[in-house]
Amino acid sequence: MAKARETQKAVKPNVFMRIGLFIKQIIDELRKVVSPTSKGLFAWSFAVFVFVLFLMLIVTGMDLGLGKLMLWIFG
């Protein structure tokens, strides 16, 4: 029974081979990265800017509204 487990147990490569494999996988993934075009970069930057402004308006509105509500309740 013990021999069966030993033969089924996967042998881990040494630490240097694992580090080498990790670096190889990093390089393979970096080769898949696509840089955005200037037009796409501008479009996404503008979208993020508009979204942040929208959230700022929501938070400001909630802050003012809740502030007025607290003044009305406890005022």
GIFEN-V697870 format. One record per residue. N is the residue number from 1. D_LAST is the distance of its C-alpha to the last C-alpha in whole Angstrom. Layout:
BEGIN
<<N/D_LAST> <N/D_LAST>>
END
This chain:
BEGIN
<<1/79> <2/78> <3/80> <4/79> <5/75> <6/76> <7/78> <8/75> <9/72> <10/71> <11/73> <12/70> <13/71> <14/71> <15/68> <16/69> <17/70> <18/66> <19/65> <20/67> <21/66> <22/63> <23/63> <24/66> <25/63> <26/60> <27/63> <28/63> <29/60> <30/59> <31/62> <32/60> <33/57> <34/57> <35/56> <36/54> <37/55> <38/53> <39/52> <40/51> <41/49> <42/47> <43/46> <44/45> <45/43> <46/42> <47/40> <48/39> <49/37> <50/36> <51/34> <52/32> <53/31> <54/30> <55/28> <56/26> <57/25> <58/24> <59/22> <60/21> <61/20> <62/18> <63/16> <64/15> <65/14> <66/13> <67/10> <68/9> <69/9> <70/7> <71/4> <72/5> <73/6> <74/4> <75/0>>
END
